[in-house]
Amino acid sequence: MKKPAVFFVMVLSAAALFAQGIRPDTLEPDSRVRRVPAQHENWITRTIHEKDEDWFSYTAPADGVLAAETEGDFDMVMELFDGVSRVEVNDDISDENTNSKLLYPVEAGGVYTVLLYGYGHAETGAYRIRVRLEQDPTEPNNTLAQAFPVKTEAVTGYIYPSGDEDWYVITVQNGAQLIYTTGNADVILALYDQSGTLLASDDDSRGGGNALIKRDMPAGTCYIKVAGYETETGRYDLHILYRKPIPADPYENDGAPETAKAIQAGVSQQRTFSSSDDEDWALLRVTHAGNYEISAAGFVQNQDTYLEIFDEAKEEIASDDDGGENFGASITLYLEPGIYYIKATTLNPEPLLNYNYTLSVQSR
């Protein structure tokens, strides 16, 4: 049996604290066995001095998600204990002020311990901490029959306990539908029609454990299931976006070199990406050797385009991500007379509301 860890607490004298320029707070000394009670929603103001650790206890008034957060001007590390076991650690920068925030599913009556100290046990300063309970307003929604109705706004949910399933019901509009999650919980999405038949599912298409389903659907009622991957628990935000199908531009179908549409130097073409994984190919015939600028500029700010240039043998000779303005791609290179292929794509993940961009070739 693993022996419990032994913790040593160093209590510095007031004189030593004053020498550091950090005044001791009125809640010192504290330790793992002498924790400071954290009252729900109330901020507690304290200080961290050299080699100091601050300990807090919190008793959950109901089932939900414990949210512990700090505000201060130095880099802090927060650890959470469930009983004697450490269950969560936050030593990352959760915002530009180097504050910490932990989210952890808890049970009513459970007693939890929060430990806080300066990064590397070297950072010091004043701060305040708040521990509160976030509850899931969509529960109970553990079955299709209990599905919680949602529209186009984001809804926050929690997978807890392990094996929990959250169900939602939506009224689908005609056209393309995007359903995706954000958050730190690794979740699996599933989409069902009105009769409960599975239409689509996804695990990690948005990265970071987040899921995405994109599908053209007729009007009607559909159900969404959100479940944790294997034993995963935690918080997520479910987003639902409807958009009209993007009309094809005059250069479609141009999804491969064999169907590439011609473009000439001195010409600009107004094109669209039909989705985040669309590929647009163009064929450029160069009759005079020289420098050519090839660019793909988005219509909206931060529309991230990507360009690749291939020779007649379809060997890549150049590529660019952000050589143009506003994350647009732009390449200037010397080309001999011959046939070249241009491949344009977008690096923006779904959803992107405006897929319009301008593909241009200019002789320099």
C-alpha positions in Angstrom: 0.0 0.0 0.0 1.3 3.4 -1.0 2.3 5.5 2.0 0.6 8.9 2.3 2.8 11.9 1.5 4.2 13.9 4.4 4.0 17.7 4.1 6.2 20.1 5.9 5.1 23.7 6.5 7.6 26.6 6.9 6.3 29.6 8.8 8.4 32.7 8.2 8.6 35.4 10.8 6.9 38.7 10.3 10.3 40.4 10.1 11.4 38.1 7.2 8.1 38.8 5.3 8.5 42.5 5.7 12.1 42.2 4.4 10.7 40.7 1.2 8.2 43.5 0.9 5.3 41.0 1.3 3.1 41.5 4.4 1.7 38.3 6.0 -2.0 37.9 5.6 -4.2 37.4 8.6 -5.0 33.8 7.7 -1.4 32.6 8.3 -0.2 30.1 9.3 -2.2 27.5 7.3 -1.3 24.0 6.1 -2.9 20.9 4.7 -4.3 20.0 8.2 -5.2 23.7 9.0 -6.9 24.7 5.8 -8.8 28.0 5.3 -12.5 27.4 4.6 -13.6 28.8 1.2 -17.2 30.0 1.2 -19.2 29.6 -2.0 -18.9 32.6 -4.3 -16.8 34.7 -1.8 -13.4 36.1 -2.7 -10.6 35.6 -0.3 -7.6 38.0 -0.4 -4.2 36.6 0.6 -0.5 36.8 -0.1 2.2 34.3 -1.2 5.7 34.9 0.2 8.9 33.0 -0.3 8.4 29.2 0.0 4.8 29.8 1.1 1.8 27.6 0.3 -1.8 28.5 0.9 -4.3 25.8 1.6 -8.1 26.0 1.3 -11.0 23.6 1.9 -14.4 23.6 0.1 -17.5 21.6 0.8 -19.7 21.2 -2.2 -23.3 22.1 -1.5 -24.6 20.1 -4.4 -23.6 18.0 -7.4 -21.9 20.2 -10.0 -18.5 21.4 -11.1 -16.1 23.1 -8.7 -14.6 26.2 -10.3 -11.5 27.6 -8.4 -10.0 30.8 -9.9 -7.5 33.4 -8.9 -6.8 37.1 -9.6 -3.3 38.5 -9.1 -0.2 39.9 -10.8 2.2 36.9 -10.5 2.4 33.4 -11.9 0.5 30.9 -9.7 0.1 27.2 -9.6 -3.1 25.6 -8.3 -3.6 22.0 -7.3 -6.9 20.3 -6.3 -7.2 17.3 -4.0 -10.2 15.0 -3.6 -9.6 13.4 -0.2 -5.9 12.5 -0.1 -5.6 12.2 -3.9 -4.4 15.1 -6.1 -6.9 15.1 -9.1 -6.2 18.4 -11.0 -3.2 20.6 -11.5 -3.1 24.0 -13.2 0.3 25.5 -13.8 -0.4 27.0 -17.1 -1.2 30.6 -18.0 -5.0 30.7 -18.4 -5.1 34.4 -19.3 -2.7 37.2 -20.0 -2.5 38.0 -16.3 -1.0 34.5 -15.4 -4.0 33.6 -13.3 -5.2 30.1 -12.8 -8.6 28.4 -13.0 -9.6 24.8 -12.3 -12.8 23.0 -13.2 -13.6 19.6 -11.6 -16.8 17.6 -11.2 -17.8 17.3 -7.6 -20.5 15.5 -5.5 -22.8 17.1 -2.9 -21.2 17.0 0.6 -17.7 16.2 -0.8 -14.8 18.0 0.9 -12.1 19.2 -1.5 -8.7 20.8 -0.9 -7.2 23.6 -3.0 -3.4 24.3 -2.8 -1.9 27.5 -4.2 1.7 28.6 -4.5 3.9 30.7 -6.7 5.3 29.2 -9.9 8.5 27.3 -9.0 7.9 28.2 -5.4 9.7 31.4 -6.3 6.9 33.8 -7.5 5.4 36.0 -4.7 2.7 38.6 -4.5 -0.8 39.5 -3.5 -3.8 37.7 -4.9 -7.4 36.7 -4.3 -9.1 33.4 -4.8 -12.7 32.3 -5.2 -14.2 28.8 -5.1 -17.7 28.3 -6.4 -20.0 25.6 -7.8 -21.2 25.6 -11.4 -24.3 23.6 -12.0 -25.6 22.1 -15.3 -29.0 23.7 -16.1 -29.7 21.1 -18.8 -29.9 18.1 -16.4 -31.6 15.7 -16.4 -30.9 15.1 -20.1 -29.4 11.6 -19.9 -31.7 10.0 -22.5 -33.3 10.9 -25.9 -36.7 11.3 -24.1 -35.1 13.8 -21.7 -33.4 15.8 -24.5 -32.8 19.5 -23.6 -34.0 21.9 -26.4 -31.4 24.2 -27.8 -31.3 26.7 -30.7 -28.3 28.4 -32.2 -26.8 29.8 -29.1 -24.0 27.9 -27.2 -25.0 25.8 -24.3 -22.7 24.7 -21.5 -22.8 21.1 -20.3 -20.8 18.8 -18.0 -20.0 15.1 -18.5 -20.2 13.7 -14.9 -20.0 11.1 -13.7 -17.9 8.9 -16.0 -20.2 7.3 -18.5 -22.7 10.3 -18.5 -24.5 11.1 -21.7 -26.1 14.5 -22.5 -28.9 14.7 -25.0 -30.2 17.7 -26.9 -33.0 18.3 -29.4 -32.9 20.8 -32.2 -35.2 22.0 -34.9 -33.1 21.9 -38.1 -33.5 24.5 -40.8 -33.0 23.7 -44.5 -29.4 23.9 -45.5 -26.0 23.2 -44.0 -25.7 22.5 -40.3 -22.6 22.7 -38.1 -22.5 21.2 -34.6 -19.3 21.5 -32.7 -17.9 21.6 -29.1 -15.3 23.7 -27.4 -13.8 23.1 -24.0 -11.2 21.0 -22.2 -13.3 17.7 -22.1 -12.6 15.1 -24.7 -16.1 14.4 -26.0 -17.8 12.4 -28.8 -20.7 13.9 -30.8 -23.5 11.9 -32.4 -26.4 13.2 -34.5 -29.7 11.3 -34.8 -32.8 11.9 -36.8 -36.4 12.1 -35.4 -36.7 8.3 -35.2 -33.4 7.9 -33.4 -31.4 6.6 -36.4 -27.7 7.6 -36.2 -26.9 10.1 -39.0 -23.3 11.1 -38.1 -20.7 11.0 -35.3 -17.3 12.5 -34.6 -14.6 12.5 -32.0 -11.7 14.9 -32.5 -12.2 16.8 -35.7 -11.8 20.2 -34.1 -8.7 19.2 -32.2 -8.0 19.3 -28.5 -10.6 16.6 -27.8 -13.4 18.7 -29.4 -15.7 17.3 -32.0 -17.4 18.6 -35.2 -20.3 17.4 -37.4 -21.1 19.3 -40.6 -24.0 18.0 -42.7 -26.6 19.3 -45.1 -30.0 18.3 -43.7 -33.6 18.8 -44.5 -35.9 20.7 -42.1 -37.1 18.7 -39.1 -36.3 17.5 -35.6 -32.9 16.0 -34.7 -31.2 14.8 -31.6 -27.6 15.4 -30.4 -25.7 13.2 -28.0 -22.6 14.3 -26.2 -20.6 11.7 -24.3 -17.1 11.6 -22.8 -14.4 9.6 -24.6 -13.9 6.4 -22.5 -13.9 7.6 -18.9 -13.5 11.3 -19.6 -15.4 13.8 -17.5 -15.5 17.6 -17.6 -17.0 20.8 -19.0 -17.8 21.5 -22.7 -19.8 24.1 -24.7 -22.0 22.9 -27.5 -22.4 25.2 -30.5 -25.0 24.9 -33.3 -24.7 27.0 -36.4 -26.9 27.0 -39.4 -25.8 28.5 -42.7 -27.2 28.5 -46.2 -25.3 26.2 -48.6 -22.4 28.2 -50.1 -23.1 28.6 -53.9 -20.5 27.2 -56.2 -18.3 29.8 -57.9 -17.9 29.8 -61.7 -14.6 27.8 -61.5 -16.1 24.6 -59.9 -15.5 21.7 -60.2 -11.8 22.5 -59.6 -10.9 20.2 -56.8 -7.9 18.5 -58.6 -5.1 19.4 -61.0 -7.0 17.6 -63.8 -10.0 19.9 -63.4 -8.0 23.1 -62.8 -9.4 26.2 -64.4 -7.2 28.6 -66.3 -5.9 31.9 -64.8 -3.7 34.5 -66.6 -1.2 37.0 -65.4 -2.9 40.3 -64.7 -6.2 38.6 -63.8 -8.0 38.3 -60.5 -10.7 35.7 -59.9 -13.4 35.9 -57.2 -13.7 32.4 -55.7 -15.2 30.6 -52.7 -14.2 27.8 -50.4 -17.2 25.5 -50.1 -15.9 24.2 -46.7 -12.8 24.2 -44.6 -11.3 21.2 -46.5 -12.1 22.5 -50.0 -9.3 22.6 -52.5 -9.3 25.1 -55.5 -6.9 24.4 -58.3 -6.0 26.8 -61.1 -3.8 26.4 -64.2 -1.3 29.1 -65.1 0.4 29.2 -68.6 3.5 31.3 -68.4 4.6 32.6 -71.9 7.3 35.0 -70.7 10.0 34.3 -68.1 9.9 36.6 -65.1 8.8 37.3 -61.6 5.2 36.6 -60.8 3.2 37.4 -57.6 0.5 34.8 -56.9 -1.9 35.7 -54.0 -5.1 34.5 -52.3 -6.7 37.3 -50.3 -9.8 36.7 -48.1 -12.8 39.0 -48.1 -13.0 39.0 -44.3 -10.4 39.8 -41.6 -8.3 36.9 -40.5 -9.4 34.6 -43.2 -6.3 32.4 -43.4 -5.4 31.2 -46.9 -2.7 28.8 -48.0 -1.0 28.6 -51.4 1.0 25.9 -53.1 2.6 26.1 -56.5 3.4 23.1 -58.7 5.3 22.6 -62.0 3.9 20.7 -65.0 5.0 17.4 -63.4 2.9 18.3 -60.3 6.0 18.7 -58.2 5.7 21.4 -55.5 8.1 24.3 -56.1 6.8 26.9 -53.6 4.2 27.4 -50.8 3.1 30.2 -48.5 0.8 30.8 -45.5 0.8 34.4 -44.3 3.0 36.2 -46.9 0.2 38.6 -47.8 -1.9 40.9 -45.6 -4.2 39.8 -42.9 -3.2 36.1 -42.9 -3.6 36.0 -46.7 -1.1 33.9 -48.7 1.2 35.5 -51.3 4.2 34.1 -53.2 6.6 36.0 -55.6 8.8 33.7 -57.6 10.7 33.5 -60.9 9.0 31.3 -63.5 10.2 30.1 -66.8 7.8 29.6 -69.7 5.6 26.6 -69.1 2.5 25.2 -67.3 2.1 25.6 -63.6 -0.6 24.6 -61.1 -1.9 26.8 -58.2 -3.6 25.1 -55.2 -5.5 27.4 -52.8 -6.9 26.2 -49.5 -8.1 27.8 -46.2 -6.5 27.1 -42.8 -9.6 28.4 -40.9 -11.4 25.6 -39.1 -15.2 25.3 -39.2 -17.2 27.3 -38.8 -16.2 30.1 -41.2 -19.1 32.3 -42.2 -17.5 33.9 -45.3 -15.5 31.7 -47.7 -15.0 34.3 -50.4 -11.5 35.1 -51.5 -9.6 36.6 -54.5 -7.1 34.6 -56.4 -4.7 36.7 -58.5 -1.6 36.5 -60.6 0.5 39.6 -61.4 3.7 40.0 -63.4 6.4 41.8 -61.5 
